[in-house]
Amino acid sequence: MGKSQKVAALLGERQKIEKEIEEIQKSCQHPTKSIKNVRERLDSQTMVTRYVCDECSLIIGIPNNDELQNFLKQ
């Protein structure tokens, strides 16, 4: 298998995995959430503080200033 075929196969697998993750996140009820530092975008190194579902890891909100200050004190 050539490099281009290998890359194409891996990109196809990644697309399937991303679609499966998206379906899981859509069906999740987000029962619990935590404040976490996450990447701003997948292609970015910039970290931002957001509410993230503990079950499916979906970003579900932005903490207010008081919540952010309490998180940073920990």
Predicted model as a PDB file, atoms N, CA, C, CB and O in Angstrom, pLDDT in the B-factor column:
MODEL        1                                                                  
ATOM      1  N   MET A   1       0.844  -1.180   0.000  1.00 75.00           N  
ATOM      2  CA  MET A   1       0.000   0.000   0.000  1.00 75.00           C  
ATOM      3  C   MET A   1       0.886   1.239   0.000  1.00 75.00           C  
ATOM      4  CB  MET A   1      -0.958   0.000   1.219  1.00 75.00           C  
ATOM      5  O   MET A   1       1.771   1.383   0.844  1.00 75.00           O  
ATOM      6  N   GLY A   2       0.636   2.140  -0.964  1.00 90.00           N  
ATOM      7  CA  GLY A   2       1.408   3.368  -1.053  1.00 90.00           C  
ATOM      8  C   GLY A   2       1.012   4.368   0.016  1.00 90.00           C  
ATOM      9  O   GLY A   2      -0.004   4.228   0.698  1.00 90.00           O  
ATOM     10  N   LYS A   3       1.858   5.384   0.134  1.00 92.00           N  
ATOM     11  CA  LYS A   3       1.598   6.408   1.162  1.00 92.00           C  
ATOM     12  C   LYS A   3       0.265   7.115   0.930  1.00 92.00           C  
ATOM     13  CB  LYS A   3       2.734   7.440   1.182  1.00 92.00           C  
ATOM     14  O   LYS A   3      -0.479   7.360   1.880  1.00 92.00           O  
ATOM     15  N   SER A   4      -0.040   7.442  -0.318  1.00 93.00           N  
ATOM     16  CA  SER A   4      -1.291   8.170  -0.581  1.00 93.00           C  
ATOM     17  C   SER A   4      -2.507   7.301  -0.269  1.00 93.00           C  
ATOM     18  CB  SER A   4      -1.344   8.639  -2.048  1.00 93.00           C  
ATOM     19  O   SER A   4      -3.523   7.810   0.205  1.00 93.00           O  
ATOM     20  N   GLN A   5      -2.414   6.003  -0.526  1.00 95.00           N  
ATOM     21  CA  GLN A   5      -3.514   5.096  -0.193  1.00 95.00           C  
ATOM     22  C   GLN A   5      -3.674   4.973   1.316  1.00 95.00           C  
ATOM     23  CB  GLN A   5      -3.279   3.712  -0.813  1.00 95.00           C  
ATOM     24  O   GLN A   5      -4.792   4.943   1.831  1.00 95.00           O  
ATOM     25  N   LYS A   6      -2.552   4.902   2.016  1.00 95.00           N  
ATOM     26  CA  LYS A   6      -2.576   4.811   3.472  1.00 95.00           C  
ATOM     27  C   LYS A   6      -3.208   6.067   4.073  1.00 95.00           C  
ATOM     28  CB  LYS A   6      -1.151   4.608   4.024  1.00 95.00           C  
ATOM     29  O   LYS A   6      -4.032   5.986   4.984  1.00 95.00           O  
ATOM     30  N   VAL A   7      -2.808   7.233   3.547  1.00 97.00           N  
ATOM     31  CA  VAL A   7      -3.358   8.504   4.033  1.00 97.00           C  
ATOM     32  C   VAL A   7      -4.858   8.557   3.762  1.00 97.00           C  
ATOM     33  CB  VAL A   7      -2.644   9.710   3.362  1.00 97.00           C  
ATOM     34  O   VAL A   7      -5.628   8.962   4.633  1.00 97.00           O  
ATOM     35  N   ALA A   8      -5.277   8.156   2.579  1.00 96.00           N  
ATOM     36  CA  ALA A   8      -6.691   8.160   2.231  1.00 96.00           C  
ATOM     37  C   ALA A   8      -7.482   7.234   3.154  1.00 96.00           C  
ATOM     38  CB  ALA A   8      -6.881   7.743   0.769  1.00 96.00           C  
ATOM     39  O   ALA A   8      -8.583   7.579   3.584  1.00 96.00           O  
ATOM     40  N   ALA A   9      -6.928   6.064   3.459  1.00 96.00           N  
ATOM     41  CA  ALA A   9      -7.590   5.117   4.353  1.00 96.00           C  
ATOM     42  C   ALA A   9      -7.707   5.697   5.761  1.00 96.00           C  
ATOM     43  CB  ALA A   9      -6.825   3.785   4.388  1.00 96.00           C  
ATOM     44  O   ALA A   9      -8.755   5.574   6.395  1.00 96.00           O  
ATOM     45  N   LEU A  10      -6.657   6.318   6.247  1.00 97.00           N  
ATOM     46  CA  LEU A  10      -6.674   6.912   7.583  1.00 97.00           C  
ATOM     47  C   LEU A  10      -7.652   8.081   7.660  1.00 97.00           C  
ATOM     48  CB  LEU A  10      -5.271   7.377   7.973  1.00 97.00           C  
ATOM     49  O   LEU A  10      -8.357   8.235   8.657  1.00 97.00           O  
ATOM     50  N   LEU A  11      -7.697   8.903   6.617  1.00 96.00           N  
ATOM     51  CA  LEU A  11      -8.652  10.016   6.595  1.00 96.00           C  
ATOM     52  C   LEU A  11     -10.085   9.497   6.582  1.00 96.00           C  
ATOM     53  CB  LEU A  11      -8.404  10.919   5.371  1.00 96.00           C  
ATOM     54  O   LEU A  11     -10.962  10.090   7.210  1.00 96.00           O  
ATOM     55  N   GLY A  12     -10.328   8.414   5.885  1.00 97.00           N  
ATOM     56  CA  GLY A  12     -11.649   7.800   5.877  1.00 97.00           C  
ATOM     57  C   GLY A  12     -12.037   7.289   7.252  1.00 97.00           C  
ATOM     58  O   GLY A  12     -13.174   7.465   7.688  1.00 97.00           O  
ATOM     59  N   GLU A  13     -11.085   6.650   7.941  1.00 97.00           N  
ATOM     60  CA  GLU A  13     -11.330   6.165   9.301  1.00 97.00           C  
ATOM     61  C   GLU A  13     -11.629   7.325  10.240  1.00 97.00           C  
ATOM     62  CB  GLU A  13     -10.124   5.365   9.817  1.00 97.00           C  
ATOM     63  O   GLU A  13     -12.539   7.255  11.066  1.00 97.00           O  
ATOM     64  N   ARG A  14     -10.836   8.410  10.099  1.00 95.00           N  
ATOM     65  CA  ARG A  14     -11.046   9.570  10.953  1.00 95.00           C  
ATOM     66  C   ARG A  14     -12.437  10.150  10.744  1.00 95.00           C  
ATOM     67  CB  ARG A  14      -9.983  10.632  10.681  1.00 95.00           C  
ATOM     68  O   ARG A  14     -13.096  10.533  11.710  1.00 95.00           O  
ATOM     69  N   GLN A  15     -12.890  10.220   9.503  1.00 97.00           N  
ATOM     70  CA  GLN A  15     -14.221  10.749   9.211  1.00 97.00           C  
ATOM     71  C   GLN A  15     -15.298   9.878   9.852  1.00 97.00           C  
ATOM     72  CB  GLN A  15     -14.444  10.841   7.691  1.00 97.00           C  
ATOM     73  O   GLN A  15     -16.270  10.405  10.394  1.00 97.00           O  
ATOM     74  N   LYS A  16     -15.141   8.552   9.799  1.00 97.00           N  
ATOM     75  CA  LYS A  16     -16.104   7.640  10.424  1.00 97.00           C  
ATOM     76  C   LYS A  16     -16.129   7.845  11.941  1.00 97.00           C  
ATOM     77  CB  LYS A  16     -15.756   6.169  10.088  1.00 97.00           C  
ATOM     78  O   LYS A  16     -17.197   7.890  12.552  1.00 97.00           O  
ATOM     79  N   ILE A  17     -14.949   7.968  12.536  1.00 97.00           N  
ATOM     80  CA  ILE A  17     -14.843   8.159  13.989  1.00 97.00           C  
ATOM     81  C   ILE A  17     -15.480   9.482  14.395  1.00 97.00           C  
ATOM     82  CB  ILE A  17     -13.364   8.117  14.442  1.00 97.00           C  
ATOM     83  O   ILE A  17     -16.230   9.530  15.371  1.00 97.00           O  
ATOM     84  N   GLU A  18     -15.194  10.559  13.661  1.00 95.00           N  
ATOM     85  CA  GLU A  18     -15.770  11.863  13.982  1.00 95.00           C  
ATOM     86  C   GLU A  18     -17.286  11.836  13.869  1.00 95.00           C  
ATOM     87  CB  GLU A  18     -15.196  12.940  13.065  1.00 95.00           C  
ATOM     88  O   GLU A  18     -17.971  12.459  14.680  1.00 95.00           O  
ATOM     89  N   LYS A  19     -17.821  11.133  12.887  1.00 97.00           N  
ATOM     90  CA  LYS A  19     -19.270  11.020  12.723  1.00 97.00           C  
ATOM     91  C   LYS A  19     -19.883  10.243  13.891  1.00 97.00           C  
ATOM     92  CB  LYS A  19     -19.611  10.330  11.383  1.00 97.00           C  
ATOM     93  O   LYS A  19     -20.948  10.609  14.389  1.00 97.00           O  
ATOM     94  N   GLU A  20     -19.216   9.177  14.327  1.00 97.00           N  
ATOM     95  CA  GLU A  20     -19.712   8.390  15.457  1.00 97.00           C  
ATOM     96  C   GLU A  20     -19.713   9.224  16.739  1.00 97.00           C  
ATOM     97  CB  GLU A  20     -18.857   7.122  15.648  1.00 97.00           C  
ATOM     98  O   GLU A  20     -20.666   9.176  17.517  1.00 97.00           O  
ATOM     99  N   ILE A  21     -18.643   9.986  16.953  1.00 97.00           N  
ATOM    100  CA  ILE A  21     -18.564  10.861  18.124  1.00 97.00           C  
ATOM    101  C   ILE A  21     -19.682  11.896  18.081  1.00 97.00           C  
ATOM    102  CB  ILE A  21     -17.186  11.559  18.194  1.00 97.00           C  
ATOM    103  O   ILE A  21     -20.321  12.163  19.099  1.00 97.00           O  
ATOM    104  N   GLU A  22     -19.918  12.475  16.913  1.00 96.00           N  
ATOM    105  CA  GLU A  22     -20.983  13.470  16.765  1.00 96.00           C  
ATOM    106  C   GLU A  22     -22.346  12.874  17.101  1.00 96.00           C  
ATOM    107  CB  GLU A  22     -20.994  14.032  15.338  1.00 96.00           C  
ATOM    108  O   GLU A  22     -23.156  13.521  17.765  1.00 96.00           O  
ATOM    109  N   GLU A  23     -22.605  11.661  16.656  1.00 97.00           N  
ATOM    110  CA  GLU A  23     -23.880  11.003  16.954  1.00 97.00           C  
ATOM    111  C   GLU A  23     -24.040  10.737  18.443  1.00 97.00           C  
ATOM    112  CB  GLU A  23     -23.994   9.695  16.181  1.00 97.00           C  
ATOM    113  O   GLU A  23     -25.123  10.922  18.997  1.00 97.00           O  
ATOM    114  N   ILE A  24     -22.963  10.302  19.093  1.00 97.00           N  
ATOM    115  CA  ILE A  24     -22.994  10.056  20.538  1.00 97.00           C  
ATOM    116  C   ILE A  24     -23.276  11.371  21.276  1.00 97.00           C  
ATOM    117  CB  ILE A  24     -21.645   9.429  21.025  1.00 97.00           C  
ATOM    118  O   ILE A  24     -24.090  11.404  22.198  1.00 97.00           O  
ATOM    119  N   GLN A  25     -22.601  12.452  20.868  1.00 97.00           N  
ATOM    120  CA  GLN A  25     -22.787  13.736  21.528  1.00 97.00           C  
ATOM    121  C   GLN A  25     -24.198  14.290  21.309  1.00 97.00           C  
ATOM    122  CB  GLN A  25     -21.753  14.733  21.026  1.00 97.00           C  
ATOM    123  O   GLN A  25     -24.754  14.923  22.206  1.00 97.00           O  
ATOM    124  N   LYS A  26     -24.785  14.060  20.128  1.00 97.00           N  
ATOM    125  CA  LYS A  26     -26.151  14.525  19.862  1.00 97.00           C  
ATOM    126  C   LYS A  26     -27.162  13.805  20.742  1.00 97.00           C  
ATOM    127  CB  LYS A  26     -26.506  14.320  18.388  1.00 97.00           C  
ATOM    128  O   LYS A  26     -28.142  14.408  21.179  1.00 97.00           O  
ATOM    129  N   SER A  27     -26.934  12.521  21.005  1.00 97.00           N  
ATOM    130  CA  SER A  27     -27.901  11.746  21.782  1.00 97.00           C  
ATOM    131  C   SER A  27     -27.697  11.873  23.289  1.00 97.00           C  
ATOM    132  CB  SER A  27     -27.822  10.297  21.388  1.00 97.00           C  
ATOM    133  O   SER A  27     -28.552  11.444  24.064  1.00 97.00           O  
ATOM    134  N   CYS A  28     -26.579  12.454  23.709  1.00 97.00           N  
ATOM    135  CA  CYS A  28     -26.270  12.596  25.138  1.00 97.00           C  
ATOM    136  C   CYS A  28     -27.178  13.643  25.778  1.00 97.00           C  
ATOM    137  CB  CYS A  28     -24.784  12.981  25.341  1.00 97.00           C  
ATOM    138  O   CYS A  28     -27.467  14.675  25.171  1.00 97.00           O  
ATOM    139  N   GLN A  29     -27.618  13.377  26.987  1.00 97.00           N  
ATOM    140  CA  GLN A  29     -28.455  14.319  27.747  1.00 97.00           C  
ATOM    141  C   GLN A  29     -27.614  15.303  28.561  1.00 97.00           C  
ATOM    142  CB  GLN A  29     -29.395  13.553  28.679  1.00 97.00           C  
ATOM    143  O   GLN A  29     -28.172  16.207  29.184  1.00 97.00           O  
ATOM    144  N   HIS A  30     -26.286  15.150  28.571  1.00 96.00           N  
ATOM    145  CA  HIS A  30     -25.354  16.001  29.304  1.00 96.00           C  
ATOM    146  C   HIS A  30     -25.744  16.126  30.779  1.00 96.00           C  
ATOM    147  CB  HIS A  30     -25.290  17.385  28.663  1.00 96.00           C  
ATOM    148  O   HIS A  30     -25.995  17.229  31.265  1.00 96.00           O  
ATOM    149  N   PRO A  31     -25.795  14.985  31.495  1.00 96.00           N  
ATOM    150  CA  PRO A  31     -26.268  15.001  32.883  1.00 96.00           C  
ATOM    151  C   PRO A  31     -25.348  15.744  33.851  1.00 96.00           C  
ATOM    152  CB  PRO A  31     -26.442  13.596  33.361  1.00 96.00           C  
ATOM    153  O   PRO A  31     -25.818  16.331  34.826  1.00 96.00           O  
ATOM    154  N   THR A  32     -24.041  15.721  33.587  1.00 97.00           N  
ATOM    155  CA  THR A  32     -23.106  16.427  34.471  1.00 97.00           C  
ATOM    156  C   THR A  32     -22.105  17.174  33.613  1.00 97.00           C  
ATOM    157  CB  THR A  32     -22.379  15.442  35.441  1.00 97.00           C  
ATOM    158  O   THR A  32     -21.753  16.749  32.512  1.00 97.00           O  
ATOM    159  N   LYS A  33     -21.652  18.307  34.154  1.00 96.00           N  
ATOM    160  CA  LYS A  33     -20.676  19.107  33.423  1.00 96.00           C  
ATOM    161  C   LYS A  33     -19.590  19.580  34.369  1.00 96.00           C  
ATOM    162  CB  LYS A  33     -21.350  20.305  32.733  1.00 96.00           C  
ATOM    163  O   LYS A  33     -19.800  19.697  35.576  1.00 96.00           O  
ATOM    164  N   SER A  34     -18.424  19.851  33.797  1.00 96.00           N  
ATOM    165  CA  SER A  34     -17.285  20.351  34.553  1.00 96.00           C  
ATOM    166  C   SER A  34     -16.637  21.492  33.780  1.00 96.00           C  
ATOM    167  CB  SER A  34     -16.260  19.219  34.830  1.00 96.00           C  
ATOM    168  O   SER A  34     -16.753  21.573  32.557  1.00 96.00           O  
ATOM    169  N   ILE A  35     -15.963  22.357  34.496  1.00 96.00           N  
ATOM    170  CA  ILE A  35     -15.196  23.408  33.839  1.00 96.00           C  
ATOM    171  C   ILE A  35     -13.825  22.827  33.520  1.00 96.00           C  
ATOM    172  CB  ILE A  35     -15.084  24.700  34.738  1.00 96.00           C  
ATOM    173  O   ILE A  35     -13.148  22.283  34.392  1.00 96.00           O  
ATOM    174  N   LYS A  36     -13.426  22.951  32.256  1.00 95.00           N  
ATOM    175  CA  LYS A  36     -12.134  22.412  31.817  1.00 95.00           C  
ATOM    176  C   LYS A  36     -11.487  23.366  30.826  1.00 95.00           C  
ATOM    177  CB  LYS A  36     -12.306  21.010  31.183  1.00 95.00           C  
ATOM    178  O   LYS A  36     -12.152  24.196  30.206  1.00 95.00           O  
ATOM    179  N   ASN A  37     -10.177  23.226  30.693  1.00 94.00           N  
ATOM    180  CA  ASN A  37      -9.447  23.944  29.660  1.00 94.00           C  
ATOM    181  C   ASN A  37      -9.412  23.061  28.422  1.00 94.00           C  
ATOM    182  CB  ASN A  37      -8.003  24.323  30.134  1.00 94.00           C  
ATOM    183  O   ASN A  37      -8.982  21.909  28.486  1.00 94.00           O  
ATOM    184  N   VAL A  38      -9.861  23.599  27.299  1.00 94.00           N  
ATOM    185  CA  VAL A  38      -9.911  22.852  26.040  1.00 94.00           C  
ATOM    186  C   VAL A  38      -9.330  23.721  24.934  1.00 94.00           C  
ATOM    187  CB  VAL A  38     -11.373  22.417  25.695  1.00 94.00           C  
ATOM    188  O   VAL A  38      -9.219  24.938  25.078  1.00 94.00           O  
ATOM    189  N   ARG A  39      -8.959  23.080  23.826  1.00 93.00           N  
ATOM    190  CA  ARG A  39      -8.483  23.836  22.673  1.00 93.00           C  
ATOM    191  C   ARG A  39      -9.606  24.680  22.095  1.00 93.00           C  
ATOM    192  CB  ARG A  39      -7.917  22.893  21.602  1.00 93.00           C  
ATOM    193  O   ARG A  39     -10.761  24.258  22.034  1.00 93.00           O  
ATOM    194  N   GLU A  40      -9.240  25.876  21.675  1.00 89.00           N  
ATOM    195  CA  GLU A  40     -10.228  26.774  21.075  1.00 89.00           C  
ATOM    196  C   GLU A  40     -10.791  26.159  19.788  1.00 89.00           C  
ATOM    197  CB  GLU A  40      -9.595  28.159  20.781  1.00 89.00           C  
ATOM    198  O   GLU A  40     -12.000  26.195  19.559  1.00 89.00           O  
ATOM    199  N   ARG A  41      -9.926  25.606  18.964  1.00 85.00           N  
ATOM    200  CA  ARG A  41     -10.303  24.878  17.749  1.00 85.00           C  
ATOM    201  C   ARG A  41      -9.380  23.677  17.633  1.00 85.00           C  
ATOM    202  CB  ARG A  41     -10.214  25.794  16.467  1.00 85.00           C  
ATOM    203  O   ARG A  41      -8.331  23.631  18.276  1.00 85.00           O  
ATOM    204  N   LEU A  42      -9.761  22.712  16.821  1.00 80.00           N  
ATOM    205  CA  LEU A  42      -8.932  21.518  16.663  1.00 80.00           C  
ATOM    206  C   LEU A  42      -7.547  21.845  16.126  1.00 80.00           C  
ATOM    207  CB  LEU A  42      -9.614  20.531  15.742  1.00 80.00           C  
ATOM    208  O   LEU A  42      -6.573  21.187  16.492  1.00 80.00           O  
ATOM    209  N   ASP A  43      -7.444  22.852  15.264  1.00 84.00           N  
ATOM    210  CA  ASP A  43      -6.164  23.200  14.660  1.00 84.00           C  
ATOM    211  C   ASP A  43      -5.420  24.288  15.427  1.00 84.00           C  
ATOM    212  CB  ASP A  43      -6.379  23.644  13.243  1.00 84.00           C  
ATOM    213  O   ASP A  43      -4.442  24.843  14.924  1.00 84.00           O  
ATOM    214  N   SER A  44      -5.870  24.594  16.630  1.00 85.00           N  
ATOM    215  CA  SER A  44      -5.305  25.687  17.416  1.00 85.00           C  
ATOM    216  C   SER A  44      -4.575  25.166  18.652  1.00 85.00           C  
ATOM    217  CB  SER A  44      -6.404  26.662  17.830  1.00 85.00           C  
ATOM    218  O   SER A  44      -4.910  24.112  19.194  1.00 85.00           O  
ATOM    219  N   GLN A  45      -3.588  25.916  19.077  1.00 90.00           N  
ATOM    220  CA  GLN A  45      -2.893  25.612  20.324  1.00 90.00           C  
ATOM    221  C   GLN A  45      -3.439  26.451  21.473  1.00 90.00           C  
ATOM    222  CB  GLN A  45      -1.391  25.847  20.167  1.00 90.00           C  
ATOM    223  O   GLN A  45      -3.061  26.239  22.626  1.00 90.00           O  
ATOM    224  N   THR A  46      -4.321  27.399  21.173  1.00 93.00           N  
ATOM    225  CA  THR A  46      -4.894  28.286  22.172  1.00 93.00           C  
ATOM    226  C   THR A  46      -5.898  27.530  23.041  1.00 93.00           C  
ATOM    227  CB  THR A  46      -5.565  29.493  21.500  1.00 93.00           C  
ATOM    228  O   THR A  46      -6.799  26.862  22.533  1.00 93.00           O  
ATOM    229  N   MET A  47      -5.727  27.647  24.353  1.00 93.00           N  
ATOM    230  CA  MET A  47      -6.620  26.980  25.294  1.00 93.00           C  
ATOM    231  C   MET A  47      -7.641  27.987  25.819  1.00 93.00           C  
ATOM    232  CB  MET A  47      -5.819  26.344  26.466  1.00 93.00           C  
ATOM    233  O   MET A  47      -7.314  29.145  26.075  1.00 93.00           O  
ATOM    234  N   VAL A  48      -8.890  27.523  25.974  1.00 94.00           N  
ATOM    235  CA  VAL A  48      -9.974  28.333  26.535  1.00 94.00           C  
ATOM    236  C   VAL A  48     -10.648  27.526  27.637  1.00 94.00           C  
ATOM    237  CB  VAL A  48     -11.009  28.753  25.431  1.00 94.00           C  
ATOM    238  O   VAL A  48     -10.562  26.298  27.652  1.00 94.00           O  
ATOM    239  N   THR A  49     -11.318  28.210  28.557  1.00 95.00           N  
ATOM    240  CA  THR A  49     -12.011  27.559  29.658  1.00 95.00           C  
ATOM    241  C   THR A  49     -13.491  27.471  29.313  1.00 95.00           C  
ATOM    242  CB  THR A  49     -11.791  28.327  30.996  1.00 95.00           C  
ATOM    243  O   THR A  49     -14.134  28.483  29.033  1.00 95.00           O  
ATOM    244  N   ARG A  50     -14.027  26.249  29.336  1.00 96.00           N  
ATOM    245  CA  ARG A  50     -15.415  26.017  28.948  1.00 96.00           C  
ATOM    246  C   ARG A  50     -16.043  24.956  29.838  1.00 96.00           C  
ATOM    247  CB  ARG A  50     -15.503  25.599  27.474  1.00 96.00           C  
ATOM    248  O   ARG A  50     -15.342  24.187  30.495  1.00 96.00           O  
ATOM    249  N   TYR A  51     -17.393  24.921  29.852  1.00 97.00           N  
ATOM    250  CA  TYR A  51     -18.116  23.804  30.446  1.00 97.00           C  
ATOM    251  C   TYR A  51     -18.086  22.661  29.448  1.00 97.00           C  
ATOM    252  CB  TYR A  51     -19.589  24.197  30.823  1.00 97.00           C  
ATOM    253  O   TYR A  51     -18.368  22.849  28.265  1.00 97.00           O  
ATOM    254  N   VAL A  52     -17.741  21.470  29.935  1.00 97.00           N  
ATOM    255  CA  VAL A  52     -17.656  20.281  29.095  1.00 97.00           C  
ATOM    256  C   VAL A  52     -18.473  19.168  29.739  1.00 97.00           C  
ATOM    257  CB  VAL A  52     -16.175  19.838  28.892  1.00 97.00           C  
ATOM    258  O   VAL A  52     -18.388  18.948  30.947  1.00 97.00           O  
ATOM    259  N   CYS A  53     -19.267  18.465  28.930  1.00 97.00           N  
ATOM    260  CA  CYS A  53     -20.049  17.338  29.429  1.00 97.00           C  
ATOM    261  C   CYS A  53     -19.097  16.241  29.901  1.00 97.00           C  
ATOM    262  CB  CYS A  53     -21.017  16.798  28.333  1.00 97.00           C  
ATOM    263  O   CYS A  53     -18.160  15.884  29.188  1.00 97.00           O  
ATOM    264  N   ASP A  54     -19.334  15.705  31.101  1.00 97.00           N  
ATOM    265  CA  ASP A  54     -18.481  14.642  31.638  1.00 97.00           C  
ATOM    266  C   ASP A  54     -18.690  13.319  30.918  1.00 97.00           C  
ATOM    267  CB  ASP A  54     -18.744  14.462  33.119  1.00 97.00           C  
ATOM    268  O   ASP A  54     -17.806  12.463  30.936  1.00 97.00           O  
ATOM    269  N   GLU A  55     -19.847  13.138  30.282  1.00 97.00           N  
ATOM    270  CA  GLU A  55     -20.167  11.878  29.613  1.00 97.00           C  
ATOM    271  C   GLU A  55     -19.604  11.807  28.193  1.00 97.00           C  
ATOM    272  CB  GLU A  55     -21.669  11.685  29.574  1.00 97.00           C  
ATOM    273  O   GLU A  55     -18.985  10.813  27.814  1.00 97.00           O  
ATOM    274  N   CYS A  56     -19.824  12.879  27.402  1.00 97.00           N  
ATOM    275  CA  CYS A  56     -19.489  12.807  25.977  1.00 97.00           C  
ATOM    276  C   CYS A  56     -18.399  13.789  25.542  1.00 97.00           C  
ATOM    277  CB  CYS A  56     -20.722  13.054  25.166  1.00 97.00           C  
ATOM    278  O   CYS A  56     -18.015  13.791  24.372  1.00 97.00           O  
ATOM    279  N   SER A  57     -17.901  14.610  26.442  1.00 95.00           N  
ATOM    280  CA  SER A  57     -16.827  15.577  26.180  1.00 95.00           C  
ATOM    281  C   SER A  57     -17.199  16.695  25.212  1.00 95.00           C  
ATOM    282  CB  SER A  57     -15.641  14.859  25.646  1.00 95.00           C  
ATOM    283  O   SER A  57     -16.319  17.297  24.596  1.00 95.00           O  
ATOM    284  N   LEU A  58     -18.484  16.977  25.072  1.00 96.00           N  
ATOM    285  CA  LEU A  58     -18.927  18.071  24.217  1.00 96.00           C  
ATOM    286  C   LEU A  58     -18.843  19.381  24.987  1.00 96.00           C  
ATOM    287  CB  LEU A  58     -20.368  17.827  23.706  1.00 96.00           C  
ATOM    288  O   LEU A  58     -19.216  19.441  26.159  1.00 96.00           O  
ATOM    289  N   ILE A  59     -18.359  20.421  24.337  1.00 95.00           N  
ATOM    290  CA  ILE A  59     -18.352  21.754  24.944  1.00 95.00           C  
ATOM    291  C   ILE A  59     -19.794  22.242  24.962  1.00 95.00           C  
ATOM    292  CB  ILE A  59     -17.409  22.756  24.156  1.00 95.00           C  
ATOM    293  O   ILE A  59     -20.442  22.322  23.919  1.00 95.00           O  
ATOM    294  N   ILE A  60     -20.302  22.574  26.169  1.00 96.00           N  
ATOM    295  CA  ILE A  60     -21.717  22.921  26.280  1.00 96.00           C  
ATOM    296  C   ILE A  60     -21.968  24.312  26.845  1.00 96.00           C  
ATOM    297  CB  ILE A  60     -22.410  21.915  27.133  1.00 96.00           C  
ATOM    298  O   ILE A  60     -23.124  24.699  27.010  1.00 96.00           O  
ATOM    299  N   GLY A  61     -20.935  25.066  27.145  1.00 95.00           N  
ATOM    300  CA  GLY A  61     -21.182  26.405  27.649  1.00 95.00           C  
ATOM    301  C   GLY A  61     -19.919  27.126  28.071  1.00 95.00           C  
ATOM    302  O   GLY A  61     -18.817  26.578  28.054  1.00 95.00           O  
ATOM    303  N   ILE A  62     -20.123  28.376  28.449  1.00 96.00           N  
ATOM    304  CA  ILE A  62     -19.037  29.235  28.905  1.00 96.00           C  
ATOM    305  C   ILE A  62     -19.330  29.634  30.344  1.00 96.00           C  
ATOM    306  CB  ILE A  62     -18.877  30.495  27.986  1.00 96.00           C  
ATOM    307  O   ILE A  62     -20.415  30.140  30.631  1.00 96.00           O  
ATOM    308  N   PRO A  63     -18.383  29.417  31.255  1.00 96.00           N  
ATOM    309  CA  PRO A  63     -18.629  29.817  32.650  1.00 96.00           C  
ATOM    310  C   PRO A  63     -18.655  31.341  32.777  1.00 96.00           C  
ATOM    311  CB  PRO A  63     -17.546  29.222  33.587  1.00 96.00           C  
ATOM    312  O   PRO A  63     -17.976  32.052  32.037  1.00 96.00           O  
ATOM    313  N   ASN A  64     -19.462  31.830  33.743  1.00 94.00           N  
ATOM    314  CA  ASN A  64     -19.477  33.277  33.978  1.00 94.00           C  
ATOM    315  C   ASN A  64     -18.222  33.668  34.764  1.00 94.00           C  
ATOM    316  CB  ASN A  64     -20.774  33.709  34.746  1.00 94.00           C  
ATOM    317  O   ASN A  64     -17.432  32.804  35.146  1.00 94.00           O  
ATOM    318  N   ASN A  65     -18.044  34.947  35.000  1.00 93.00           N  
ATOM    319  CA  ASN A  65     -16.819  35.424  35.646  1.00 93.00           C  
ATOM    320  C   ASN A  65     -16.615  34.838  37.037  1.00 93.00           C  
ATOM    321  CB  ASN A  65     -16.841  36.929  35.737  1.00 93.00           C  
ATOM    322  O   ASN A  65     -15.491  34.473  37.385  1.00 93.00           O  
ATOM    323  N   ASP A  66     -17.683  34.737  37.852  1.00 93.00           N  
ATOM    324  CA  ASP A  66     -17.555  34.174  39.200  1.00 93.00           C  
ATOM    325  C   ASP A  66     -17.137  32.705  39.138  1.00 93.00           C  
ATOM    326  CB  ASP A  66     -18.883  34.316  39.972  1.00 93.00           C  
ATOM    327  O   ASP A  66     -16.251  32.279  39.879  1.00 93.00           O  
ATOM    328  N   GLU A  67     -17.772  31.933  38.258  1.00 93.00           N  
ATOM    329  CA  GLU A  67     -17.426  30.517  38.112  1.00 93.00           C  
ATOM    330  C   GLU A  67     -15.993  30.359  37.626  1.00 93.00           C  
ATOM    331  CB  GLU A  67     -18.392  29.823  37.141  1.00 93.00           C  
ATOM    332  O   GLU A  67     -15.276  29.461  38.068  1.00 93.00           O  
ATOM    333  N   LEU A  68     -15.583  31.222  36.728  1.00 91.00           N  
ATOM    334  CA  LEU A  68     -14.221  31.185  36.193  1.00 91.00           C  
ATOM    335  C   LEU A  68     -13.204  31.498  37.287  1.00 91.00           C  
ATOM    336  CB  LEU A  68     -14.072  32.179  35.028  1.00 91.00           C  
ATOM    337  O   LEU A  68     -12.174  30.832  37.382  1.00 91.00           O  
ATOM    338  N   GLN A  69     -13.484  32.502  38.108  1.00 91.00           N  
ATOM    339  CA  GLN A  69     -12.570  32.847  39.198  1.00 91.00           C  
ATOM    340  C   GLN A  69     -12.454  31.708  40.209  1.00 91.00           C  
ATOM    341  CB  GLN A  69     -13.040  34.124  39.901  1.00 91.00           C  
ATOM    342  O   GLN A  69     -11.354  31.419  40.681  1.00 91.00           O  
ATOM    343  N   ASN A  70     -13.575  31.053  40.551  1.00 90.00           N  
ATOM    344  CA  ASN A  70     -13.544  29.908  41.463  1.00 90.00           C  
ATOM    345  C   ASN A  70     -12.741  28.767  40.875  1.00 90.00           C  
ATOM    346  CB  ASN A  70     -14.959  29.436  41.782  1.00 90.00           C  
ATOM    347  O   ASN A  70     -11.989  28.105  41.591  1.00 90.00           O  
ATOM    348  N   PHE A  71     -12.890  28.526  39.567  1.00 89.00           N  
ATOM    349  CA  PHE A  71     -12.134  27.469  38.900  1.00 89.00           C  
ATOM    350  C   PHE A  71     -10.630  27.781  38.941  1.00 89.00           C  
ATOM    351  CB  PHE A  71     -12.613  27.304  37.435  1.00 89.00           C  
ATOM    352  O   PHE A  71      -9.819  26.891  39.198  1.00 89.00           O  
ATOM    353  N   LEU A  72     -10.268  29.019  38.694  1.00 85.00           N  
ATOM    354  CA  LEU A  72      -8.856  29.399  38.652  1.00 85.00           C  
ATOM    355  C   LEU A  72      -8.213  29.370  40.033  1.00 85.00           C  
ATOM    356  CB  LEU A  72      -8.707  30.783  38.047  1.00 85.00           C  
ATOM    357  O   LEU A  72      -6.994  29.232  40.134  1.00 85.00           O  
ATOM    358  N   LYS A  73      -9.003  29.496  41.103  1.00 87.00           N  
ATOM    359  CA  LYS A  73      -8.467  29.455  42.467  1.00 87.00           C  
ATOM    360  C   LYS A  73      -8.064  28.041  42.866  1.00 87.00           C  
ATOM    361  CB  LYS A  73      -9.495  30.000  43.459  1.00 87.00           C  
ATOM    362  O   LYS A  73      -7.222  27.861  43.745  1.00 87.00           O  
ATOM    363  N   GLN A  74      -8.657  27.041  42.226  1.00 81.00           N  
ATOM    364  CA  GLN A  74      -8.407  25.648  42.592  1.00 81.00           C  
ATOM    365  C   GLN A  74      -7.028  25.204  42.198  1.00 81.00           C  
ATOM    366  CB  GLN A  74      -9.424  24.745  41.958  1.00 81.00           C  
ATOM    367  O   GLN A  74      -6.658  24.054  42.437  1.00 81.00           O  
TER     368      GLN A  74                                                      
ENDMDL                                                                          
END                                                                             
